[in-house]
């Protein structure tokens, strides 16, 4: 498995049977490939699908939130953007998984703008991070060697104090009132290596090997 | 509904400096024929309200390529590099609004509401220059309503009365903008005799014109 697949597989283990889940673009999309047998997860796509299915090679008008061809599963529904975002903002989404540029010890996340360089816009990310019951960040631990897990985000925020969990190819961390807790470390790395790649201080109490890794 | 119109009659409805809402999500459900006619008309200094900037050759992106747009209100512009270029050179003013907020602002404009209160955008740069209102000890951002002179609807199934339903994910912002503009023009993907009243999404009194199919 490559880094992205490691992250996606670990996050899939966090989803519970019956959850309504919104996956962001990029690594988060891969989470759908690792749902454990026996779990029924319903995927919500903010452009207007409840019960989103995978890409199919058929002529339809169905796209996912990345604008790519997708499908709807049995029992699914097409909804307008108002219903879609009422579900998001009203707390009806169990889990949202999204990528990020930076995350910090207070659960702040920056994911939508690099001033002066890249301004793609926030799309639905601000609503999702604010409204979903659980927010999981799926991202590589560093960006070209530069830490992305910081004491305080430097880029403009997507939302403040909303992140619950961070999963990278190196480790799993949870955001708690007293800061970031290191929970799991990938067997390929030592705790020291994780700390070195992380700008933020990590609270270490009980660290176990990252779940779902086959050695 | 006032009736069906052809391309010449539609172009006569257009004027410089109009505010136009356009349906679609990354051009899925965008009224491509109506957009082409706005390009053909050559009207300029437009304010466009749309979920995103589309692509240079699809959706509202076509109006941005022709420099007909002065101001764009959208949630995401990352798929259209021209938007970024024109923003940098100050030829295009862009207001980014979180997607759920954008949908609710349009809804507020169409439903006669004075605005909406939302937690989305709090403690981010979206909060700048906006009022924070505390209701039952919870702070919310006040976001103002959006209205338009013209709404252009795509992705629709239209019946002889002008009732509309939408195909699959092409629904997105289309039914919302149908409430928020002085004049509403729809482009049908499919024409039917009658839509079952149980399945009408946009009732015909909200629709002014339907663009006749090309001869």
Interface residues (C-beta under 8 A of the other chain):
Chain A: X45 X46 X47 X48 X49 X60 X61 X62 X63 X66 X67 X72 X78 X79 X80 X81 X82 X84 X85 X86 X88 X89 X118 X119 X120 X121 X122 X123 X124 X125 X126 X127 X130 X131 X156 X157 X158 X159 X160 X161
Chain B: X25 X26 X27 X28 X29 X51 X52 X74 X75 X76 X77 X78 X79 X84 X87 X96 X98 X99 X100 X101 X103 X104 X107 X118 X119 X120 X121 X122 X123 X124 X125 X126 X155 X166 X167 X168 X169 X170 X171 X172 X173 X174 X175 X176 X189 X201
